[in-house]
Amino acid sequence: MKIIKTYQLIILLFCSTSLLSTTVVANEDKEDNIILLWPKDAGSKGSKGMGVPRPKSGDGHIRITNVKIPSMEYFPAPEGKKPKPMVILCPGGGYRHLVITKMSPIAKWLNEHGISACILKYRIPKEREDAFQDMQRAIRIMRSRASEFNIDPDRIGVLGASAGGHLAARASTSFNVESYQPVDEIDTVSCRPDFAVLLYPAYMNTGETLNPEFIISDKTSPTLIISAKNDKKHFPGSPVYAKALEDAGVPIRVRFFEKGGHGFAMEAKKGPLLTWPDFHLQWLKDMDILEDTPEKK
């Protein structure tokens, strides 16, 4: 038993170190994999302010809290001649913590299909407006650095889970909202995502009414929603949001599973829930975000 506990401690320390190391400022060397979002954080040293790992809660995942210095962890797709699509991944955690370890497998899966990815570590626990500012800034950074990272500035999307789904929906509906005063030339770039994927999104509605922070129009990003009907607390918001997009003429596709609950990410072991990544992949192809034929090196 002592050996097992020691092993778990080693794993926790390893994961927290890997999540918090190798920081660069937004306009520095692209070969490093951590990108700070704001110039005011440029002088930060080490991992101070970039989040504190909480002990495991029994589900095998590490939760990060007390993020004061937001950042992105970059997962590049395999190199090729053509610019790649990019997805910014927004972890869930109720705006209290970030379940980063549920996003890492999705980032690697996207890489396998020729899509670059970043995992956004937005400020928590804070007001949701801070997270929204970080989301807008993250999109602008990746679009402004598209040529550096060999990504297509017209194929930059967001994928959010749970609270991160709420954040991704805000990014795709409220991109004209000036959530902060511009700080540099990066803030002259559009923060509208070209597409949005919402996994079991939270905080979308009050009864049959959509939450007011969503400013939906025909310019809202094309959206895919994936959730499970037995997610009793949060599922009702998915059809409400989907109908609002449909009424506005926004391209919308849904995949509502009968079972799956909340927080399934890439962890399904059997049953229909296993198919959601393939459904997601087909949608990207149907939307011309991803080519049907993989690029040859």
Contacts in CASP RR format, 6 or more apart in sequence:
PFRMAT RR
TARGET T0000
AUTHOR 0000-0000-0000
METHOD contacts of the structure
MODEL  1
MKIIKTYQLIILLFCSTSLLSTTVVANEDKEDNIILLWPKDAGSKGSKGM
GVPRPKSGDGHIRITNVKIPSMEYFPAPEGKKPKPMVILCPGGGYRHLVI
TKMSPIAKWLNEHGISACILKYRIPKEREDAFQDMQRAIRIMRSRASEFN
IDPDRIGVLGASAGGHLAARASTSFNVESYQPVDEIDTVSCRPDFAVLLY
PAYMNTGETLNPEFIISDKTSPTLIISAKNDKKHFPGSPVYAKALEDAGV
PIRVRFFEKGGHGFAMEAKKGPLLTWPDFHLQWLKDMDILEDTPEKK
8 56 0 8 1.000
12 53 0 8 1.000
12 55 0 8 1.000
12 56 0 8 1.000
12 62 0 8 1.000
15 53 0 8 1.000
15 62 0 8 1.000
15 101 0 8 1.000
16 53 0 8 1.000
16 62 0 8 1.000
19 53 0 8 1.000
19 62 0 8 1.000
19 64 0 8 1.000
19 73 0 8 1.000
19 100 0 8 1.000
20 46 0 8 1.000
20 47 0 8 1.000
20 50 0 8 1.000
20 51 0 8 1.000
21 34 0 8 1.000
21 46 0 8 1.000
21 47 0 8 1.000
22 32 0 8 1.000
22 33 0 8 1.000
22 34 0 8 1.000
23 32 0 8 1.000
23 34 0 8 1.000
23 36 0 8 1.000
23 44 0 8 1.000
23 46 0 8 1.000
23 47 0 8 1.000
23 50 0 8 1.000
23 71 0 8 1.000
24 32 0 8 1.000
24 34 0 8 1.000
24 35 0 8 1.000
24 36 0 8 1.000
25 35 0 8 1.000
25 36 0 8 1.000
25 39 0 8 1.000
25 41 0 8 1.000
25 42 0 8 1.000
25 43 0 8 1.000
26 35 0 8 1.000
26 36 0 8 1.000
26 37 0 8 1.000
26 38 0 8 1.000
26 39 0 8 1.000
26 141 0 8 1.000
26 145 0 8 1.000
26 186 0 8 1.000
27 145 0 8 1.000
30 74 0 8 1.000
30 145 0 8 1.000
30 148 0 8 1.000
30 149 0 8 1.000
33 73 0 8 1.000
33 74 0 8 1.000
33 75 0 8 1.000
34 71 0 8 1.000
34 72 0 8 1.000
34 73 0 8 1.000
34 74 0 8 1.000
35 71 0 8 1.000
35 72 0 8 1.000
35 73 0 8 1.000
35 74 0 8 1.000
35 118 0 8 1.000
35 141 0 8 1.000
36 42 0 8 1.000
36 44 0 8 1.000
36 69 0 8 1.000
36 70 0 8 1.000
36 71 0 8 1.000
37 70 0 8 1.000
37 71 0 8 1.000
37 72 0 8 1.000
37 134 0 8 1.000
37 137 0 8 1.000
37 138 0 8 1.000
37 141 0 8 1.000
38 69 0 8 1.000
38 70 0 8 1.000
38 137 0 8 1.000
38 183 0 8 1.000
39 183 0 8 1.000
39 184 0 8 1.000
40 183 0 8 1.000
41 69 0 8 1.000
41 70 0 8 1.000
44 50 0 8 1.000
44 69 0 8 1.000
48 69 0 8 1.000
49 66 0 8 1.000
49 67 0 8 1.000
49 68 0 8 1.000
49 69 0 8 1.000
50 67 0 8 1.000
50 68 0 8 1.000
50 69 0 8 1.000
50 71 0 8 1.000
50 121 0 8 1.000
51 64 0 8 1.000
51 65 0 8 1.000
51 66 0 8 1.000
51 67 0 8 1.000
51 68 0 8 1.000
51 69 0 8 1.000
51 121 0 8 1.000
52 64 0 8 1.000
52 65 0 8 1.000
52 66 0 8 1.000
53 62 0 8 1.000
53 63 0 8 1.000
53 64 0 8 1.000
54 62 0 8 1.000
54 63 0 8 1.000
54 64 0 8 1.000
54 65 0 8 1.000
54 97 0 8 1.000
56 62 0 8 1.000
57 63 0 8 1.000
60 101 0 8 1.000
61 99 0 8 1.000
61 101 0 8 1.000
61 102 0 8 1.000
62 99 0 8 1.000
62 100 0 8 1.000
62 101 0 8 1.000
63 93 0 8 1.000
63 97 0 8 1.000
63 98 0 8 1.000
63 99 0 8 1.000
63 100 0 8 1.000
64 97 0 8 1.000
64 98 0 8 1.000
64 100 0 8 1.000
64 121 0 8 1.000
65 96 0 8 1.000
65 97 0 8 1.000
65 98 0 8 1.000
65 124 0 8 1.000
65 125 0 8 1.000
66 124 0 8 1.000
66 125 0 8 1.000
67 98 0 8 1.000
67 121 0 8 1.000
67 122 0 8 1.000
67 123 0 8 1.000
67 124 0 8 1.000
68 123 0 8 1.000
70 120 0 8 1.000
70 121 0 8 1.000
70 122 0 8 1.000
70 123 0 8 1.000
70 134 0 8 1.000
70 137 0 8 1.000
70 138 0 8 1.000
71 121 0 8 1.000
72 88 0 8 1.000
72 118 0 8 1.000
72 119 0 8 1.000
72 120 0 8 1.000
72 121 0 8 1.000
72 138 0 8 1.000
72 141 0 8 1.000
72 142 0 8 1.000
73 107 0 8 1.000
73 118 0 8 1.000
73 119 0 8 1.000
73 121 0 8 1.000
74 116 0 8 1.000
74 117 0 8 1.000
74 118 0 8 1.000
74 149 0 8 1.000
75 107 0 8 1.000
75 108 0 8 1.000
75 110 0 8 1.000
75 111 0 8 1.000
75 116 0 8 1.000
75 117 0 8 1.000
75 118 0 8 1.000
75 119 0 8 1.000
76 111 0 8 1.000
76 116 0 8 1.000
76 149 0 8 1.000
77 84 0 8 1.000
77 110 0 8 1.000
77 111 0 8 1.000
77 114 0 8 1.000
77 115 0 8 1.000
77 116 0 8 1.000
77 117 0 8 1.000
78 111 0 8 1.000
78 114 0 8 1.000
78 297 0 8 1.000
79 150 0 8 1.000
79 297 0 8 1.000
80 150 0 8 1.000
80 295 0 8 1.000
80 297 0 8 1.000
81 295 0 8 1.000
82 295 0 8 1.000
83 146 0 8 1.000
83 150 0 8 1.000
83 151 0 8 1.000
83 152 0 8 1.000
83 155 0 8 1.000
84 114 0 8 1.000
84 115 0 8 1.000
84 116 0 8 1.000
84 150 0 8 1.000
84 151 0 8 1.000
84 152 0 8 1.000
84 155 0 8 1.000
85 114 0 8 1.000
85 115 0 8 1.000
85 116 0 8 1.000
85 151 0 8 1.000
85 152 0 8 1.000
85 155 0 8 1.000
85 156 0 8 1.000
85 157 0 8 1.000
85 284 0 8 1.000
85 289 0 8 1.000
85 290 0 8 1.000
86 115 0 8 1.000
86 116 0 8 1.000
86 117 0 8 1.000
86 118 0 8 1.000
86 142 0 8 1.000
86 146 0 8 1.000
86 149 0 8 1.000
86 151 0 8 1.000
86 152 0 8 1.000
86 155 0 8 1.000
86 156 0 8 1.000
86 157 0 8 1.000
87 110 0 8 1.000
87 115 0 8 1.000
87 116 0 8 1.000
87 117 0 8 1.000
87 118 0 8 1.000
87 156 0 8 1.000
87 157 0 8 1.000
87 158 0 8 1.000
87 159 0 8 1.000
87 197 0 8 1.000
88 117 0 8 1.000
88 118 0 8 1.000
88 120 0 8 1.000
88 135 0 8 1.000
88 138 0 8 1.000
88 139 0 8 1.000
88 142 0 8 1.000
88 156 0 8 1.000
88 157 0 8 1.000
88 158 0 8 1.000
88 159 0 8 1.000
88 193 0 8 1.000
89 103 0 8 1.000
89 106 0 8 1.000
89 107 0 8 1.000
89 117 0 8 1.000
89 118 0 8 1.000
89 119 0 8 1.000
89 120 0 8 1.000
89 158 0 8 1.000
89 159 0 8 1.000
89 160 0 8 1.000
90 120 0 8 1.000
90 122 0 8 1.000
90 135 0 8 1.000
90 158 0 8 1.000
90 159 0 8 1.000
90 160 0 8 1.000
90 161 0 8 1.000
90 164 0 8 1.000
90 165 0 8 1.000
90 167 0 8 1.000
90 168 0 8 1.000
91 98 0 8 1.000
91 99 0 8 1.000
91 100 0 8 1.000
91 102 0 8 1.000
91 103 0 8 1.000
91 119 0 8 1.000
91 120 0 8 1.000
91 121 0 8 1.000
91 160 0 8 1.000
91 161 0 8 1.000
91 164 0 8 1.000
92 98 0 8 1.000
92 99 0 8 1.000
92 102 0 8 1.000
92 160 0 8 1.000
92 161 0 8 1.000
92 162 0 8 1.000
92 163 0 8 1.000
92 164 0 8 1.000
92 165 0 8 1.000
92 202 0 8 1.000
93 99 0 8 1.000
93 124 0 8 1.000
93 162 0 8 1.000
93 163 0 8 1.000
93 164 0 8 1.000
94 162 0 8 1.000
94 163 0 8 1.000
94 202 0 8 1.000
95 124 0 8 1.000
95 125 0 8 1.000
95 126 0 8 1.000
95 128 0 8 1.000
95 131 0 8 1.000
95 163 0 8 1.000
96 124 0 8 1.000
96 125 0 8 1.000
97 124 0 8 1.000
97 125 0 8 1.000
98 121 0 8 1.000
98 122 0 8 1.000
98 124 0 8 1.000
99 161 0 8 1.000
100 119 0 8 1.000
100 121 0 8 1.000
102 161 0 8 1.000
102 263 0 8 1.000
102 265 0 8 1.000
102 266 0 8 1.000
102 267 0 8 1.000
103 119 0 8 1.000
103 161 0 8 1.000
103 265 0 8 1.000
104 119 0 8 1.000
105 265 0 8 1.000
105 266 0 8 1.000
106 117 0 8 1.000
106 159 0 8 1.000
106 265 0 8 1.000
106 266 0 8 1.000
107 117 0 8 1.000
107 118 0 8 1.000
107 119 0 8 1.000
109 266 0 8 1.000
109 277 0 8 1.000
110 116 0 8 1.000
110 117 0 8 1.000
111 117 0 8 1.000
113 281 0 8 1.000
113 290 0 8 1.000
113 294 0 8 1.000
114 290 0 8 1.000
114 294 0 8 1.000
114 295 0 8 1.000
115 284 0 8 1.000
115 290 0 8 1.000
116 149 0 8 1.000
116 150 0 8 1.000
116 151 0 8 1.000
118 138 0 8 1.000
118 142 0 8 1.000
120 134 0 8 1.000
120 135 0 8 1.000
120 138 0 8 1.000
122 130 0 8 1.000
122 131 0 8 1.000
122 134 0 8 1.000
122 135 0 8 1.000
122 167 0 8 1.000
123 130 0 8 1.000
123 131 0 8 1.000
123 134 0 8 1.000
124 131 0 8 1.000
128 167 0 8 1.000
129 179 0 8 1.000
131 167 0 8 1.000
132 167 0 8 1.000
132 170 0 8 1.000
132 171 0 8 1.000
132 174 0 8 1.000
132 177 0 8 1.000
132 179 0 8 1.000
133 179 0 8 1.000
133 180 0 8 1.000
135 158 0 8 1.000
135 167 0 8 1.000
135 168 0 8 1.000
135 170 0 8 1.000
135 171 0 8 1.000
135 191 0 8 1.000
136 171 0 8 1.000
136 175 0 8 1.000
136 179 0 8 1.000
136 180 0 8 1.000
136 191 0 8 1.000
137 180 0 8 1.000
137 186 0 8 1.000
137 187 0 8 1.000
137 191 0 8 1.000
139 156 0 8 1.000
139 157 0 8 1.000
139 158 0 8 1.000
139 171 0 8 1.000
139 190 0 8 1.000
139 191 0 8 1.000
139 192 0 8 1.000
139 193 0 8 1.000
140 186 0 8 1.000
140 187 0 8 1.000
140 189 0 8 1.000
140 190 0 8 1.000
140 191 0 8 1.000
141 186 0 8 1.000
142 149 0 8 1.000
142 151 0 8 1.000
142 156 0 8 1.000
143 153 0 8 1.000
143 156 0 8 1.000
143 189 0 8 1.000
143 190 0 8 1.000
143 191 0 8 1.000
144 185 0 8 1.000
144 186 0 8 1.000
144 189 0 8 1.000
146 152 0 8 1.000
146 153 0 8 1.000
146 156 0 8 1.000
154 194 0 8 1.000
155 194 0 8 1.000
155 195 0 8 1.000
155 289 0 8 1.000
156 193 0 8 1.000
156 194 0 8 1.000
157 193 0 8 1.000
157 194 0 8 1.000
157 195 0 8 1.000
157 196 0 8 1.000
157 197 0 8 1.000
157 221 0 8 1.000
158 168 0 8 1.000
158 171 0 8 1.000
158 172 0 8 1.000
158 193 0 8 1.000
158 195 0 8 1.000
158 196 0 8 1.000
158 197 0 8 1.000
158 221 0 8 1.000
159 168 0 8 1.000
159 196 0 8 1.000
159 197 0 8 1.000
159 198 0 8 1.000
159 199 0 8 1.000
160 167 0 8 1.000
160 168 0 8 1.000
160 197 0 8 1.000
160 198 0 8 1.000
160 199 0 8 1.000
160 201 0 8 1.000
161 199 0 8 1.000
161 200 0 8 1.000
161 201 0 8 1.000
161 263 0 8 1.000
161 265 0 8 1.000
162 199 0 8 1.000
162 200 0 8 1.000
162 201 0 8 1.000
162 202 0 8 1.000
162 234 0 8 1.000
162 262 0 8 1.000
162 263 0 8 1.000
163 202 0 8 1.000
163 203 0 8 1.000
164 201 0 8 1.000
164 202 0 8 1.000
165 198 0 8 1.000
165 199 0 8 1.000
165 200 0 8 1.000
165 201 0 8 1.000
165 202 0 8 1.000
166 201 0 8 1.000
166 202 0 8 1.000
166 203 0 8 1.000
166 204 0 8 1.000
168 193 0 8 1.000
168 196 0 8 1.000
168 197 0 8 1.000
168 198 0 8 1.000
168 201 0 8 1.000
169 196 0 8 1.000
169 198 0 8 1.000
169 201 0 8 1.000
169 204 0 8 1.000
169 214 0 8 1.000
169 223 0 8 1.000
169 241 0 8 1.000
170 213 0 8 1.000
170 214 0 8 1.000
171 191 0 8 1.000
171 193 0 8 1.000
171 196 0 8 1.000
171 221 0 8 1.000
172 192 0 8 1.000
172 193 0 8 1.000
172 195 0 8 1.000
172 196 0 8 1.000
172 220 0 8 1.000
172 221 0 8 1.000
172 223 0 8 1.000
173 214 0 8 1.000
173 215 0 8 1.000
173 216 0 8 1.000
173 217 0 8 1.000
173 220 0 8 1.000
173 221 0 8 1.000
174 213 0 8 1.000
174 214 0 8 1.000
174 215 0 8 1.000
175 190 0 8 1.000
175 191 0 8 1.000
175 192 0 8 1.000
175 193 0 8 1.000
176 215 0 8 1.000
177 215 0 8 1.000
182 188 0 8 1.000
192 219 0 8 1.000
192 221 0 8 1.000
193 221 0 8 1.000
194 221 0 8 1.000
194 222 0 8 1.000
194 289 0 8 1.000
195 221 0 8 1.000
195 222 0 8 1.000
195 223 0 8 1.000
195 224 0 8 1.000
195 284 0 8 1.000
195 287 0 8 1.000
195 289 0 8 1.000
196 221 0 8 1.000
196 222 0 8 1.000
196 223 0 8 1.000
196 224 0 8 1.000
197 223 0 8 1.000
197 224 0 8 1.000
197 225 0 8 1.000
197 226 0 8 1.000
197 280 0 8 1.000
198 223 0 8 1.000
198 224 0 8 1.000
198 225 0 8 1.000
198 226 0 8 1.000
198 227 0 8 1.000
198 238 0 8 1.000
198 241 0 8 1.000
199 226 0 8 1.000
199 227 0 8 1.000
199 263 0 8 1.000
199 265 0 8 1.000
200 226 0 8 1.000
200 227 0 8 1.000
200 228 0 8 1.000
200 231 0 8 1.000
200 234 0 8 1.000
200 235 0 8 1.000
200 238 0 8 1.000
200 261 0 8 1.000
200 262 0 8 1.000
200 263 0 8 1.000
200 264 0 8 1.000
201 225 0 8 1.000
201 227 0 8 1.000
201 234 0 8 1.000
201 237 0 8 1.000
201 238 0 8 1.000
201 241 0 8 1.000
202 233 0 8 1.000
202 234 0 8 1.000
203 211 0 8 1.000
203 234 0 8 1.000
204 210 0 8 1.000
204 211 0 8 1.000
204 214 0 8 1.000
204 234 0 8 1.000
204 237 0 8 1.000
204 238 0 8 1.000
204 240 0 8 1.000
204 241 0 8 1.000
205 211 0 8 1.000
205 236 0 8 1.000
205 237 0 8 1.000
205 240 0 8 1.000
205 241 0 8 1.000
207 236 0 8 1.000
207 237 0 8 1.000
207 240 0 8 1.000
208 240 0 8 1.000
209 240 0 8 1.000
210 216 0 8 1.000
210 240 0 8 1.000
210 241 0 8 1.000
210 244 0 8 1.000
214 241 0 8 1.000
214 244 0 8 1.000
216 244 0 8 1.000
216 245 0 8 1.000
216 248 0 8 1.000
216 250 0 8 1.000
217 248 0 8 1.000
218 248 0 8 1.000
218 249 0 8 1.000
218 250 0 8 1.000
220 245 0 8 1.000
220 248 0 8 1.000
220 250 0 8 1.000
221 250 0 8 1.000
222 250 0 8 1.000
222 251 0 8 1.000
222 252 0 8 1.000
222 287 0 8 1.000
223 242 0 8 1.000
223 245 0 8 1.000
223 250 0 8 1.000
223 251 0 8 1.000
223 252 0 8 1.000
223 253 0 8 1.000
224 252 0 8 1.000
224 253 0 8 1.000
224 254 0 8 1.000
224 255 0 8 1.000
224 280 0 8 1.000
224 283 0 8 1.000
225 238 0 8 1.000
225 241 0 8 1.000
225 242 0 8 1.000
225 252 0 8 1.000
225 253 0 8 1.000
225 254 0 8 1.000
225 255 0 8 1.000
225 256 0 8 1.000
226 254 0 8 1.000
226 255 0 8 1.000
226 257 0 8 1.000
226 276 0 8 1.000
226 279 0 8 1.000
226 280 0 8 1.000
227 234 0 8 1.000
227 235 0 8 1.000
227 238 0 8 1.000
227 256 0 8 1.000
227 257 0 8 1.000
228 235 0 8 1.000
228 256 0 8 1.000
228 257 0 8 1.000
228 258 0 8 1.000
228 259 0 8 1.000
228 260 0 8 1.000
228 261 0 8 1.000
228 262 0 8 1.000
228 264 0 8 1.000
228 273 0 8 1.000
229 235 0 8 1.000
229 256 0 8 1.000
229 257 0 8 1.000
229 258 0 8 1.000
229 259 0 8 1.000
230 258 0 8 1.000
230 259 0 8 1.000
230 260 0 8 1.000
230 261 0 8 1.000
231 260 0 8 1.000
231 261 0 8 1.000
231 262 0 8 1.000
233 262 0 8 1.000
234 262 0 8 1.000
235 256 0 8 1.000
238 254 0 8 1.000
238 256 0 8 1.000
239 254 0 8 1.000
239 256 0 8 1.000
242 252 0 8 1.000
242 254 0 8 1.000
245 252 0 8 1.000
246 252 0 8 1.000
251 287 0 8 1.000
253 283 0 8 1.000
255 276 0 8 1.000
255 279 0 8 1.000
257 272 0 8 1.000
257 273 0 8 1.000
257 276 0 8 1.000
258 272 0 8 1.000
259 273 0 8 1.000
260 268 0 8 1.000
260 273 0 8 1.000
264 273 0 8 1.000
264 276 0 8 1.000
266 277 0 8 1.000
268 274 0 8 1.000
268 276 0 8 1.000
281 290 0 8 1.000
284 290 0 8 1.000
285 291 0 8 1.000
285 292 0 8 1.000
END
